[in-house]
Amino acid sequence: MDKVPMLAEGYEKLTADLKVLRAERPRIVDAIEEARAHGDLSENAEYHAAKERQGQVEAMIGDLEDKISRAQIIDPSTLSGDKIVFGATVTLLDEDDKPVKYQIVGQTEADAAQGRISYTSPIARALIGKQVEEEVEVTVPSGDKFYLIDKIEFI
């Protein structure tokens, strides 16, 4: 069973999401009971919708419990070094010398609009293990991108 690396805030979000889903369970059971009371289940849309939601919630709970049980919480502020690793915040210069900043995070925490990329993304995979002043070529859906690593921070 592989560990799932994540930051502390990602772990807290997963546990909060799990708590919300677990709180939804009794409401779903109530909805199923109420729909059952309406009679014929074969043509009862409320019953089928509640049962479908119950299946979705149970699947999401199972997925979250699995991720939480395998979580490896990494605090970037305790890291150091001159190579890019999980949790590092990296400033890159693109082909036009325009700075681009990314933090390498877990899959559940990734949000490209916020500059947080998953360690499994093409850019992060190309960056991990590299040092300042190295050039990186990344093949992304929009084509090849070239970056120069300008700065590595552990914040």
Summary of the structure (lengths in Angstrom):
residues: 155
radius of gyration: 21.8
end to end distance: 28.8
largest distance: 70.7
contacts: 421
relative contact order: 0.16
helix: 46%
strand: 26%
